[in-house]
Amino acid sequence: MPAIIIKPDRLLADLHRLRTFGAYKTGVHRPTYSPEDMAARRWLVARMQEAGLSSRMDGIGNIVGENTAARRRLLVGSHSDSQNHAGWLDGAMGVIYGLEIARAFVESGTPGGAGVDAAVFADEEAHFASFLGSRSAIGALDEDEIDIARNLTTGETLREALADAGLADLDRRAIDPSQYLGYLEAHIEQGDDLEARGLKLGVVTCIVGIHQYRVRFSGASNHAGTTRMAIRRDAGAALVSFAHAINERFRQLAAERTVWTVGNIRLDPGQVSIIPNHAEMLLQVRDADPAVLARMRAALEHLVALTRQAGPCGVELEILAQSEPHEMSCHFQDALGNAASRMAPGRWQRMPSGAGHDAQILARIMPAGMLFVPSIGGVSHHVDEDTREDDIVLGCEVLAAACSQILETKGEQT
Amino acid sequence: MPAIIIKPDRLLADLHRLRTFGAYKTGVHRPTYSPEDMAARRWLVARMQEAGLSSRMDGIGNIVGENTAARRRLLVGSHSDSQNHAGWLDGAMGVIYGLEIARAFVESGTPGGAGVDAAVFADEEAHFASFLGSRSAIGALDEDEIDIARNLTTGETLREALADAGLADLDRRAIDPSQYLGYLEAHIEQGDDLEARGLKLGVVTCIVGIHQYRVRFSGASNHAGTTRMAIRRDAGAALVSFAHAINERFRQLAAERTVWTVGNIRLDPGQVSIIPNHAEMLLQVRDADPAVLARMRAALEHLVALTRQAGPCGVELEILAQSEPHEMSCHFQDALGNAASRMAPGRWQRMPSGAGHDAQILARIMPAGMLFVPSIGGVSHHVDEDTREDDIVLGCEVLAAACSQILETKGEQT
């Protein structure tokens, strides 16, 4: 197969053009189905068509730009919606990589019948629901869920948003996994691990599992001046003590990359002079190893039991979500690693993804792989989010080379 | 002086009549200047007049029922507003004691020129501002403060509320301390100390000082999945660790009756997947001993300094309020103790008040004393708040006897 040549200037120009839709300070504000998001999607459809891809948007806002001449295909893409008032590269970079690599395969004449289709998913950032677009694309989104979903910021129903975006009368299209060797997605790292190690590329081994809990404490509300410490049933004090113990215990149990976060705490009634009768906290744990997640969960349950036994407050553990780690294809990891070794020798590593990505959804129906490029300062979900231009170009070249290898290998096998 | 005879049936009947204004479940909902509160106040004015007292309401809703025949007087009362959806005795009991004792002195013919004036203060429960009525009565409430105050629940301005209550055109009346030997107030304990010790009466030694703090932690918001534990600046984790350390340290430093409460905690942005960049907690400490309050404060400041030094989060301590303990008159304590020893031998104690009361405001301009009766189960600020009827009657008899003694003693001295 001839080398697939991506054009850095065109890649960067398209990426900067996408940035103009919903530009906000140095970042973008492009919530799913907003006018800015829809304008960006229509521009992407047109840009794919200019590249010789057969492209259209479906009823959930997903776009697939097909190389109709290809007999062996990979799907490459990401999402084009952004978080509110956030960065310009999250999702967008992977989308433009897909466009550029699909375009490069067309320009190379779809060599040996090998081609790339470009994919753009909707609402990975969960303005309405987590992985809305990619779940629709694999047939894992019910109409019932669409009926009840609302925009978390504005409260608008998903049905209204789809109607306003002109999508209400379009069919939702499922991706046929038999048409693809697999799915590849590039993304900014959103952490500082690559930068801290002086590396340029991360080959994702798996996307971490996420366990999410709510812990509720029940006590008795009473006057904060007249109620002796000895007889209090202070739900807030119980929460503080529990959260401290969990932080201590998790520190002992954590693996190298385990992360956990208490993202919210609420005390009721929340008055300075009233002993809280109710307190709750949200706790999230992430790790790539199911065994680590399991032992953190066991420690949590143990501490809940101890706390309940010790009193004086009640405690309830609610499991909000438990996603297990999603393995990336070993074959794709090797292809990405080979390309990285050639083009950035000694400057890449294998690593888990601490964040969720559309790739974990596509992985349910076909082999999937992911490539990370460094985030400057580890910053994401913020207008300061950025990546060096040469790193952006290198990432696309490595992803294109990996696509070539996968398509070539598979060609030889068949 | 002939014995002052209070009438238990009349006392309880008036107390139950007051309970009907704003009745809510087994408690009352009588927020300051609500139609129910104003109806109750108008009824109290009328009831005082029926008792032969010269009674009227002033421009802040305070009522004084004067025994115009008396040459030596005490002021006895409390507040008639309630917390929202709260108990029937908080404030109300002390108000009806004032009415009954003032009435009993009139019925005894104001013996030797000794009499009691009944006082009813407004908004002790701080729907608009702490001790609004009693501060007005001692000349410690500016018009400027009235201009800006709003109802904490409804947002209504105080000016609007006063106008709606028909009080806008009335003068506010200051109490002349030269007219009184002092102020006495009875109240439910609002704690369980008397009940736990099997006692019937508490003679208040002082009203505790309250130190109120806000502690703010500043960190860096970041992705909860991709940001390694080692580089996090998690303001929420800093708060949990700090709150735990404070609870441990305060336990060591506390005196027998010291209480402290973390009444509220807030993490920003409060999302399960975002590391909090800001966290804050409200902390309140109460004790009767200024030295204890001072050592708790020193420990707090020391921990703030240690936390700031250790990093990685910033921490700021803000002092929201620092009231020092308010001493009750020794002479009044002795008079209350003598009466209690006669009428409930071995069943009373001296004790501090953990809650704030109008008596601490009146204490700024004249001697003040307080008497507590037991709260069943220590419950207050709740519809379950209650006190045994014989305890209610006993409290009024003891307070009346103490008034007699104080007025008699002072009479002999002059």
Interface residues (C-beta under 8 A of the other chain):
Chain A: E189 Q190 G191 D192 D193 A196 V208 I210 Q212 S221 N222 H223 A224 G225 T226 T227 R228 M229 I231 D234 G236 A237 L239 V240 S241 A243 H244 N247 A254 R257 T258 V259 W260 T261 V262 G263 N264 I265 R266 L267 G270 Q271 V272 S273 I274 I275 P276 L282 Q284 R286 L320 S353 G354 A355 G356 G378 V379 S380 H381 H382
Chain B: E189 Q190 G191 D192 D193 A196 V208 I210 Q212 S221 N222 H223 A224 G225 T226 T227 R228 M229 I231 D234 G236 A237 L239 V240 S241 A243 H244 N247 A254 R257 T258 V259 W260 T261 V262 G263 N264 I265 R266 L267 G270 Q271 V272 S273 I274 I275 P276 L282 Q284 R286 L320 S353 G354 A355 G356 G378 V379 S380 H381 H382
